Amino acid sequence: MRASERLGLSSAISDLVALGGAALAFLAAGIAAFLLLPGYVGAALALLCFIRVACLSPLLSLLTILATLPLHFQLRRPFGPLELSLPDVVLLASVLGLLLGVYWRALLSGSSAELINPLRRAVRSPYFWPALLLVTISTVTLIILLPDTREGLRVGFRAYSLIIEPIAVYALVLIAARNRQRRWLALDVLFAGAVLVCLYGLFQALSVVITRPEVVGGNYRVVSVFNHPNTLGLYLSRTLPLFGALGLALGPWAGGFRARAYLAGAALMGVAMLLSGSRGGWLAVAVAAVVIAALLRRWKWLLPAAAAGVAGVVALALTGQDRLRGMFTPGRGSADTRERLWRAAIEEIGKSPLWGTGLGNVRWMRRYIPPQRLQGTELVDAHNLFLDFGAKLGVIGLLAILGLLARFYWIALSAYRRSEGETRALAVGLLAAMTAAVVHGMVDAFYFGLPFAVLVWFFLGMAETLEAIEE
């Protein structure tokens, strides 16, 4: 590790400890309360502790969200009709903590300027107007098109929380990760989480090979800590392009230890992605590889990457996996389910093109999705970014999410063109990751799911900080 990297990392950790010494104690207390105390008592105490963390150290709050994000499906508990995960509670606490941290001080000071200044800063955000449109149409449709069933209410409020709460991640990035050291600390935490997810997935795969070899010839797919192999693929289709691009853009030699670690981790993520069997993820990573090669003008890198991918797919085919045979076969498997689901979504958009059917109205999906997909707190989506937002929130909601993406690409591409060094490398990584997310979102979920919504707003925030990053 280069001396500058050691100094930068130690400086970031020192800042974290100095700013969040008490916050670390509240964080530990909150995690213990959530995991050990019963029911609403544990949730309430955990929420209060995490609110205090957000007030004391926004950086620690951001790092906690990124670190626990993969555990959304593991660290969760029932609370009445809902299930809340640890990242859920930390995210909600961050929203409340940020609001309290800003406006409580303003109320105590009695200054009207202190109340108005945060709103002025928000209006200056490049994402303000599309974000406001998204929040407004979500709020209006939730009220007007309020579902009349308990399940519809649960799904609707869950979806609404994914519109509102992840914006706190964007705010935390702007507040806590604008300088170089903290920026890399946030990325390193996200990277470490992704690597651990992949290591556990590989452990699962080896366990199957050793203990149940007959399964390997079927359709065994790695899930790691997620609820489904496709969810693992959706998570990795964001992280693999991000860190692969960062490692290549920084340079494995000029970039030092971090660049080499990112490249090694990206290779590990590639293996896990292959074992997940997520064909949408494979497509997304392939497109991201082309984007990286184009931005870095290193087309020769595509050849070994493509060779490795083809070799992996051939190896899977030799084990007897039949998912490849069903990829483009009409009338079978997930391809047929998606085709029928897309037709149904188009029909729903035709019925209410302006504001859609609402966040909680998923009855039309029941004809195409098995009932078990509608159970629990996770959402059913149309498996296509355009059709999903169009069906849920109509043309207005679709324009809002497209506006956010358009602003992101404008900011990231501008930073890529005018900057050098680490800032340019980060721009390449963000462009590759968001492009992979969009491509994967054409055949699967893009936004409605806690890990995906958080990463979308994390990427939006990191892109905005490119202008303020200290080289």
N, C-alpha and C positions, 0 to 999 in steps of 0.2 A: 504494500500500500504506500502510495506516495506521501511525502510529508504534508503536502497541502491537503490531501484527503483526510489524513489523521487529524490535522488541526481543525479542519472544517467540521468533521464529525464530533470531535471533542467539544468544540465551541457550541455546536447545536445541542448536544446533550447537557452541557453546562448551563446553557440558557434555559433548557427545559427544567432542570432541577432547580435553578434559581427562581424561575417564575412559578414553578408548580410543585414546590416541596410539599406544601399543605395539600395541593390538589392531588398528589399521589396518594396521600392518606385517604382522602375522600373517595378517590377512584377505587382503592382496595376495599373500603367499606361498602361502596355501592355494589361492587361485584359480589361480595360476600352476602349482602342483603338479598340480592336478586336470586342467588343460587341456593341459599340456605333457609331463608325465612319463608313462612307459608303465605300463599295467596296474595291478596291486595296489600297486606302489611309489607311484605318483601318488595313488591313493586313500588309502593309509595316511598319507602325509605331509599331504595335504589335511585328512584327518580330525583329525590331531593339531593342525594349525594352527587349525582352526575350533573345536576344543575349548578351545584357549587363548583364542580370541576370546570364547567364551561365558563363560569364567571372568573375563576382564578387563573385558568390557563387554557385559552382557546386552542393552543397548539396541542396540549395533551388530549383535549376533547377530540380534535381531528385525528390524532394518531390512534386513539382508542377505537373510533369508528372504522378506520381503515384496517386495523389489526383484527377486529372481531367480525368484520364483514363476512368472511367465509363461514363463520360459525352460526350464521343466521338460522340454519336448519337444525343445529345441534343444541345450542343454548337457548331453548325456548320453553315457556311454561304457559299452561292455560290460565286465563283470567276471565272467568265468566264465559261469555260466548266467543271470546277472542283468544288467540294465542299471541303472546308477545315474546320476542327474542331479546337477547342482551343488546344487539345493535339497535333494535327498535327503541328501547328505553334510552340508550345513550343519545340517539338521534333526536328524540323528542326533548330530552333534557337540554341538548345543545340549542334547540330553537328557543326554549324558555329561558335558558341561561343568557343567550345573546340579547334577547329582548329586555330581560331584567338588568343585565349589565349596562345597557345603553340608557334605558328610560328610567330606571330607578335612580341613577345618579342625576339625571336631568330633573326629575321631580324633586329630589332633595335640594338641588341647587336653586330651583325656582326660576331657571333661565329658559325662556321660550326658544332661544337660539339652540340650546342643547337638545330640544325636542325636534326642531326643524332640520338641523344639520344632517342627521342620519338619513332623513328622507331625501334631502338634496343629493347626498352621496349615492343613494340608491338610484335616483333618476339618472345620474350620470353613467350608470353601468351600461355597457353596450347591449346587455341582455334584458334591460328593464322592460321595454315595451312588449316583446314577445312573451316574457315571463309573466307580466301582468295580464296579458291576454289569456294565457294558459290558466292562470289561477282564477281569473274572472269567469271564464266559460265553465271551468270545473265546478266552481261554487254555484253558479246559476243553474247548471244542469242537475247538480246533486239535489238542489232544492225543488226545482220544477219537476224533474223526473225521478223523484224519490221512490225507490222500489217499495213494493207493498208486501214483500216477504222478508222474513228474518234473514234468510241467506243473502238476498239481494242487498239488504241494508249492510250486512257485514262486508260483503264484497265491495259495495259502493264506498263505504267509509274507509276501507282499507286502501282502495285505489286513490281516494282523495288524499289520504295521508302521504301517499307516495308522490303526489303532486306538490304538496306543501313542505313537508319536513326535509327532504333532501336539499332544498335550497339553502338550508343551514350549512351544508358541507361547502357550498360555494362561498358563503360568507366567511366560514372558518379559514378557507384557503387564503382569501384576500387579507384577513386579519393576521393570520399566524404564519403564512408560508410565502411571504413576499421576498425575503432575502435568500441568498444562495444556500446557506447551511440548512435552514429549515425546509426549504424546498426539497433538497436531497434527502433529508431525514424522513419526510412524508413519503417520498417515493421508495426509500429503502424499506420502510415498514410495510407498504403495500407489496413490495417485491418479496419480502420475507414470508408474508402470509401466503402468497401464491406458490412459493417454493414448498412450504410445508404442506399445502394442499396436494401438490403433485407427489411429494414423497409418500404421503399416506395413500394416495391412489395407486402408486407403484407397489406399495406393500400389499394392498388388497389384491392386485393382479398376481403377484408372486404367491400369495396365499392360495389363490384358486388353482394356479398351476401345480403347486405342491400337493395340496390336499384333495382337490377335485378335478383331476385332469380331464374328465369327460365333459366338463362345462366349457372348456376352452374351444371345443369344436362346435359349440352352439352359438349363442348370441350374447356371451358375457361381455358386459361393458362396465368400465370403471366409473364409480360415482364419487369416490373420496368422501368429503364431509357434506356433500349436497344431497338433495332429495331425489335427483334423477341424473342420469348421464348427460342429458342435454343441458341441464343447468350447469354442470361442470364445464361443458363445452362453451356455454355462453359466457361464463366467468373468464375462462382462458382465452377466448377470442378477443377479450379486452386487454388482458395482461400480457399475453405472449407477444403481440405486435408492439406494445408499448416498450417493453424491456428489450426485446430483440432489436428494435430500431435504435433505442438509446445505446445499447452496447456497440452496434455497428457505427452509429454516428459519432460517438465519442472516440471510437477506435480502440481495439483491444490492447494496443501498446501505448499510444499517446494518452488514452483515457485512463490508464492505470488499473488498479485492482477492481474498482467499481465496474468499469466497462467489461472486464473479463468475467466478473461475477454475474453481471446481467446476461452476457452471452451464454454462459454455462446454465444459468437458470432458465433462459429461453429455450435451450435445447431440452432441458428436463420438461418444461411445459409442453413442448412439441410432442414428446413421447406420451405424456398424459392426455393431450388432446387427441392423439391417434387412438389411444385405448378407450377414450370416452365414446368412440363411434359416432360422434356428432358430425354428420356430413355437412351441415350448415356451417359448423365451426371450421371444418377443413376448407370450405370455399372461402370463408371470410379471411382466414390466414393466408391463403394463396393470393387473394386480391391485395391484402396488406403488404405482402412481400413485393408485389409489383410496384405498389406505391412507394415503398422504401427504396427500391432500386431506382425508381424514376427521380425521387427527391435527392438522393445521394449520388446519382449518376454512376451507379455501380451495377450495371446490368449483368456483369459476369457472376455476381453473387447468386443470381437466380438459378444458375445451372446446378451447383451443388445442393442448394435448398430444394429444388424440384426433384433431384435425384433421391435425396433423403426421404422426401414425402412419398414418392412413388414406391420406393423400396418398403416403406412402412405399410402402405396400403396393400402391396403384394403379399407381404408377410401376414397381414390380417386375413387376406383372402385364402391363403394356404392353410390357415387354421380351421377353415370351414365356415367362417362368418358369412351369412347370407344377406346381410344388410346392403352390401354393395349391389347384389342382383336386383333388389327391390327399389333402388334409388330412383330409377326412371321408368319403372314398370307401372303402367296405369292399372288401377283397380286393386292394388295391394299396398299394405304398409302405411307408413306415415305420409308418403307422397300423396296417396289418395285422400287421406284425412285432411291434409292441408288444402288440396284442391277443392274439396267439398266445403270446407270451412271458409275459404276465400269467396266462393260463390254466395254462401249465406251472408257474409259480411257485406258484399256488394249489394245484395237485396236490402239489407238493413239501412245502408247508406242511402239507397234510393227512397226509402220510406221517410227518412228525416235527414236530408243532406246538410242542413245548416248547423244543427247542434247535436246530432246523433241520437242514440238511444239512452245515453246516460252511463255513468261509470259502473252502476250496480246491476244493470239489466243484462243478464247473461242467459236468459231463457232461450234465446235463439241459438245459442251455442250447444244446448243440450242435445240437439238432434245430431251433432257431429262429434262431440267430445264425450268419452266415457264418464259416468257419474263420479268416479273417484277423483277425477281431475278437478271437480268443483268442490271437493271437501277440503277442510282446513282453511288457513288464512291466505294461501297463495291464490293468485288471480289466473283466470282463464283469459287468453288473448287470442287475437285473430291470426297469429303467426305471420304477420306482415305489418311493418311499421305504418304504412299509409292506410291500410284497411283497418288496423286496430284503432288508431286515433280517429279515423273517419267514422267508424261505427260507434265508438264511445262518445266522442266530442264533436263529431261533424267536421265540416270544412273549417270552421273557426278554430277548433282544437288542432286540426292538421296544420293550418297555417302558422299557429303558434309554435309548434315543435319544429316545423321547417324553418321558421324565423330564427329560433335558437341555434339550429345547426348552421344556417347560413352565416350568422354572426361569428360562430366559432371558426368556420373555415376562413372567413375573411381575416380574422385576427391572427390565427395560426399561420396562414400563408404569408401574411404581411411580415410577421416576425421571422419566418423562414427566409424570406427574400433579403431582409435588411440586416440580419444579425449573423454572428459567427460563434464558434465555440459551443459552450454548453447550452446557451439559449437556443441556438439553431438546432442542436441535437434534440432538445426537449420539444421544439416545434415539430420536428420530424416524427418523434415518438407519439405525440398527441394526434397528429394527422393520421398516422397509421392505425392507432388504436380506435379512434372514432370512426374511421372508414370501415374497419373490420366490424365494429358494432353495428353500423348501418347496413352493411352487406348481410351480416348474420340476421339482422332484424327484418330482412326481406322474407325470411323463411321461418323465423322464430321470434321470441320476445325481444324487444328493443329496450323498453323503458319500464313496464309495469312488473316490477319485482325489486325488492329492496336492494340487492347487490347491484343491479343494473342501473336503477335510478340514481343511487349514490355515485356510481362511477361516471355517469353522464355529467352530473353537476361538478364532480371533482375535475373532470377534463375541462369543463367550461371555465372553472375558476383558475386552473393552472394556465390555460391559454391567456386569460386576461392578465395574469401576473408576468407574462413574458416581457411586457414593456417596462416593468419595474424591477426586474431581477438584476441584481448586482453581479457583474462578471468578475 
